[in-house]
Amino acid sequence: MKQTLLLASAIAILAACNNSPKADEAKTTEKEVVAAAEGVTYTAENSSLVTWVGTKPTGQHAGTFKLKEGSFTIKDNALTGGSFVIDINSLNNTDMASDPENKGKLEGHLKSPDFFDAAKFPTAKFEITAIEAFTPDSTTVMKDATHTIKGNLTLKDSTKNISFPARVTVDAATASATADFKIDRTMWGMNYKG
């Protein structure tokens, strides 16, 4: 197997109001124990990105984060675990590319203590705690989801377990995981008003 995983995950990570894009709502609970995954561990591709959409009462912004590092575990052509470190300082706004001044202001604001506090918390982390077959219901937005992924998401100094539907594919050459879900940023202490 090629030793790479393409991780594509769209997260409405800054959602704290009701006008967020249509996506599955991640279920959020308390931190869970991360068990050792069985199988062969591989490194995530350097090109893997976490995309985000942040909402506010007057609109939204979109962008990306780069992975600082990541690994995943495969056994019998199935994803069994993984851990991903997100570089918060790589935060890049993509919807204001034609307005460099305001793009820079927004990126600075999101990296400030009002949101991610990147100087104090330069990384975020997602560690898979469980992977289960997905059973859709009438509220499912991602209709082609194959699995429910559960994992501990650490933002700033807070860790919560989230679960969300994802499309996971593994074959002899590649593995990929794609998800589109939203979380409430205030559960991780990002309480900036507005």
C-alpha positions in Angstrom: 0.0 0.0 0.0 1.2 3.5 -0.8 2.1 5.0 2.5 -0.1 8.1 2.3 -3.6 9.1 3.3 -5.4 12.1 1.8 -7.4 13.7 4.6 -10.0 16.1 3.4 -12.3 17.4 6.1 -14.5 20.4 5.8 -15.5 21.8 9.2 -17.7 24.7 10.0 -15.3 25.2 12.9 -16.3 28.7 13.9 -20.1 28.1 13.9 -21.8 29.8 16.8 -24.9 31.1 15.1 -27.7 29.7 13.0 -26.6 30.6 9.5 -23.9 28.0 9.1 -23.7 26.0 5.9 -25.7 22.8 5.6 -23.6 20.0 7.0 -24.0 17.2 9.5 -23.9 18.3 13.1 -21.0 16.6 15.0 -22.2 15.1 18.3 -20.0 16.4 21.1 -19.3 14.6 24.3 -16.5 14.5 26.9 -13.0 13.4 26.0 -12.7 9.6 25.5 -9.7 7.2 25.9 -7.6 6.7 22.8 -6.9 3.0 22.4 -4.0 1.7 20.4 -5.1 0.9 16.9 -4.2 -2.4 15.3 -2.6 -2.6 11.9 0.1 -0.8 10.0 0.7 2.9 10.6 1.2 5.2 7.6 2.0 8.9 7.3 -0.6 11.4 6.0 0.3 13.3 2.8 1.8 16.7 3.3 -0.8 18.1 0.9 -3.7 17.1 3.2 -5.8 20.1 4.3 -8.6 20.8 6.8 -11.0 23.2 5.2 -13.2 25.4 7.3 -16.2 27.7 7.1 -16.7 30.2 9.9 -20.0 31.8 10.3 -21.2 35.1 11.9 -24.6 36.8 12.0 -23.7 38.9 8.9 -22.1 36.2 6.7 -19.3 33.7 6.6 -15.7 33.2 5.7 -13.8 30.1 4.4 -10.3 28.9 4.5 -7.8 26.1 5.2 -5.4 24.7 7.7 -2.4 22.6 6.9 -1.5 19.4 8.7 1.7 19.6 10.8 1.8 15.9 11.0 -0.6 13.0 10.8 -0.7 9.2 10.8 -3.3 6.6 10.3 -3.6 2.9 10.9 -4.9 0.3 8.4 -5.7 -3.3 9.0 -7.3 -5.7 6.5 -8.0 -2.7 4.2 -10.0 -0.9 6.9 -9.1 2.3 8.7 -8.6 1.5 12.4 -7.2 4.7 13.9 -5.3 7.9 13.4 -3.9 11.0 14.9 -3.6 14.4 13.2 -1.9 17.6 14.3 -3.2 20.8 12.7 -1.0 23.8 12.3 -3.1 26.7 13.6 -0.5 29.3 12.3 -1.2 28.0 8.7 -4.7 29.4 8.9 -5.5 30.8 5.5 -8.6 32.7 4.5 -9.6 31.8 0.9 -12.7 34.0 0.2 -10.9 37.3 0.6 -7.9 36.6 -1.7 -8.6 39.7 -3.8 -8.5 42.0 -0.7 -5.1 41.3 1.0 -5.6 44.0 3.6 -8.8 42.6 5.0 -7.7 39.0 4.5 -4.7 39.8 6.7 -6.9 41.5 9.3 -9.3 38.5 9.5 -6.4 35.9 9.7 -4.8 38.0 12.5 -8.1 38.2 14.3 -8.8 34.5 14.1 -5.2 33.7 15.3 -5.6 36.1 18.2 -6.8 35.3 21.8 -10.4 36.1 20.6 -10.4 32.7 18.8 -7.5 30.2 18.4 -4.8 32.1 20.4 -2.2 30.7 18.0 0.8 32.2 19.9 -0.2 30.2 23.0 -1.8 27.2 21.2 0.0 26.8 17.8 -1.5 23.4 17.1 -4.8 21.6 17.3 -5.2 17.8 17.4 -7.7 15.2 16.4 -7.2 11.6 17.6 -9.6 8.9 16.4 -11.2 6.9 19.3 -13.6 4.7 17.2 -14.7 4.0 13.7 -18.0 2.3 13.1 -20.2 1.4 10.1 -22.5 4.4 9.3 -26.3 4.1 9.4 -27.9 7.1 7.8 -31.1 8.6 9.1 -33.5 11.3 7.7 -31.3 14.1 9.1 -28.1 12.9 7.4 -26.6 15.5 5.0 -23.6 13.4 3.8 -25.6 10.7 1.9 -22.6 8.8 0.7 -21.0 8.4 4.2 -19.7 5.0 4.9 -18.5 5.3 8.6 -19.0 7.2 11.8 -15.7 8.5 13.0 -15.3 9.4 16.7 -12.3 11.3 18.0 -10.9 13.7 20.5 -10.6 17.2 19.1 -8.3 19.5 21.0 -8.6 23.3 20.3 -6.7 25.6 22.6 -6.7 24.0 26.0 -9.9 22.1 25.7 -10.5 18.5 24.4 -14.0 17.2 23.5 -14.9 14.0 21.7 -16.8 14.5 18.5 -18.5 12.0 16.2 -19.5 12.6 12.6 -20.3 10.8 9.3 -17.4 10.3 6.9 -16.7 8.7 3.5 -13.8 6.3 4.1 -12.2 4.4 1.2 -9.2 2.1 1.4 -7.6 0.1 -1.4 -4.2 -1.4 -2.2 -2.8 2.0 -3.2 -4.5 4.7 -1.2 -6.7 5.6 1.6 -8.9 8.6 1.9 -11.3 10.1 4.4 -13.8 12.9 3.7 -16.2 14.5 6.1 -18.4 17.6 6.2 -19.6 18.5 9.6 -20.1 21.5 12.0 -19.2 22.1 15.6 -20.0 24.9 18.0 -16.8 26.8 18.7 -18.0 28.0 22.0 -17.7 24.5 23.4 -13.9 25.0 23.0 -13.9 28.4 24.7 -14.1 30.5 21.6 -16.7 32.9 22.9 -16.0 36.0 20.9 -19.2 37.9 20.3 -20.3 38.8 16.8 
